[in-house]
Amino acid sequence: MAQFFKINGVDVPCPSYGLNIVMSTAVNSGRNAHATVIGERVGRDIVKYESLKWNYLPAEIWAKILKLTENFFFTAQVVDMMNNQFVTLKMYRGDIKATPYFIDHNTGLPRRYKDCGFNIIDCGVIGEGLWMAENVFDED
């Protein structure tokens, strides 16, 4: 079964319920002397994956997801809602949030997290810098 989206060519676990896909149209506009709007579309629609979250993740899986986005720019294969197909976009990540859920008493480190999430935002470039990586989520 195909994954819902990929980051840097790597399948990422399907997010939990609540993801919003937002499309914004950039416009260069103003009003003329008759107060009529004069404008034109600039570029293409920009996509934002808002409230991208996982209700519960083991610490090692959460760390792998974060490492895929540790460079400011990365590529993501996401759904193009207008054409109902996948498109690869250059994106960047917003703020990260997660709640430690279980702490290992021997190491003091979280073993699980809940409410893991961030937003990913389109840079306006299609397919730039695409590189493929092995699927780090495969079970061996």
N, C-alpha and C positions, 0 to 999 in steps of 0.2 A: 504494500500500500504506500502511495506517495505521501510525503510529508507536506504539511500545510505551507511551510516556508523554509528557506535555507539562508544561512549567513556564511559568507565566504565559501560557498559551495558545499557547506556541511549541513546535513539535515538536523534541524533543531526540534526537540520535543514539541508537540502541539500545545499551544497555550491553553489555559483554562478559559472558561466562559467569561465574557465581559470585554473582549477586544473590540475596539472601535477603529475602523479604517476611515480616515478622513481625507478627502480630496479637496485641495484648494486651487482656485484659478487665480493666477497673478494677472492683474489688470493695470494698465497705465491709463488713468482717466482724469477728467476734470470737467468743469462746466464752462460753456461759452457765455457770451454776453446775454443770451436769451435764457440762461439757466438750464439749458439742455445738456445732458451728460454726453460728453464726447470721450470715447475710449476705445481701447483695443486690447486684446489678449496679449500677454507677454509670455513667450515660451510655451510650456505644456503644463498640465495639471500636476501639482505637487502632492505626494502621498505622505501621510503620517500614520503610523501604527501606534495608536494611543491606548494606554492601559494594557500593554502587552504584559501579561502576568501568568505566573504558575502558582497555583494554590499551595503546592508542596513539592519540594525537590530535595534529594540527597545533596549534601554539600559538594561532593565531587562533580555532580552534573551541573549544578549552579555555577561552579568555578569554570567549567568548560564553556558554558554559554558566555560568561563574562569575558573569558580570554578571546573568544571569537570577535568581540567588539572593543578590545582594549586599544587598538589604534583608533584615532579619531574618526577616520573614514573607513568604511568597509562596504562590501557589496552584499545585497540581500535579494533573494529571489522571492517576490511577493505577488499577491493576487492583484491583477489589473481588473477592477470591478467593471469597467466600461466594456471590456472585451471578454471577460471571464476566462482569462488565461494568465499564465505566469509571466512576469517581466523581471529583469535583473536591473536593480537601481543602485547607484552610489548613495549611501546613507550615513548618518551619524546617530549616536545614542544620546538620549537625555539622561537625567539623574537616575541612579540605581537605588532601589529600596528592597529590603528583605528583613524578615524577623527571624532571628535564631530560634529554632523550635526545640532542638535537643542538643545538649552540651555533653560531650564525652568527658566523663569524670576523670579519666586518666590523663588526657591531653589538655583539657580546658577549651578545646576547639569545638565549634558547632559541627554536628554530624548531619543535621537536617535544617532546612529553612522553610518557612511558610511565607506566603504573600510576596513572592519574589517578582520583581518587575522593573520595567523601564519602557520608555517610548523610543521608537526609531523614526527618524525624520529624513525624508528625501532631500538630496542635495541639488536636484534638478538635472542630473547627468544620467544618461542611460548606458549601462554596460561598461563604464570606464573602470579600468584596474581590476577586471574580473580575474580571479585566480581560484583554482579548485584545491580543496584539501581533502584528506581522508575523512571518512565519517567517524568522528571520535565517540559517537554514541553507540556504535555496534557492540553487542555483547560478544566476547570471545569465549 
